[in-house]
Amino acid sequence: MSQQQDTRPEPAGAEDAEFVVDTEDCEAREQAHRERGTARPITVVGNPVLHRECRDVTEFGEELAALVDDMFASQRAAEGVGLAANQIGVDLKVFVYDCPDDDGVRHVGVVCNPVPVELPAERRRLDDSGEGCLSVPGAYSELARPDYAEVTGQDVHGAPIRVRGTGYFARCLQHETDHLYGRLYIDRLSKRERKDVLKQMAESTPRYETVPNP
Ligand SMILES: [Zn+2]
């Protein structure tokens, strides 16, 4: 994602929020979520819920907590490193992640109402590694994105948070935030690359359950 994201006002307090610690007790936290949750099938490119901006999360109660549990279960079942709510058909701005960074350190967490933080140009070093998406099964493409990213948002209780990541995790934070604004990584590819990715997808069989397109 070398292009700029939409800029929206940050939630109150988010600019002062501390960076979350998302590297502790990863295994136990991720397991607890997924054991409470149920894996749901994954929506794929062409499903309208993936191609429009999701609604803001405004209720931080039991229903949201249950959704997050289902998202962790779905992410694990599909062997993903990040999952946005609209990838299980839910129109709400929330994503979960379980992703290693540049140093191989695992990060596990949840972000509601994410807003990308604009970073100074000197922090925008591009990394052109490969990228894939559970909603574009069986396909990969190189895509240049900044190798460091920060997002502000809220945790599952509504408290302001700030998350930062390097390398693959930076890519994940950008990719998942994009999802919630209705943007897939293939929307950032050239026409030719996009065509190639869709061909790869057409020629493969997903390893997990998907939602048939309407
Ligand atoms: Zn994706």
Residues whose N, C-alpha, C, O or C-beta is under 5 A from the ligand:
A	BS01	ZN	G132 C133 L134 S135
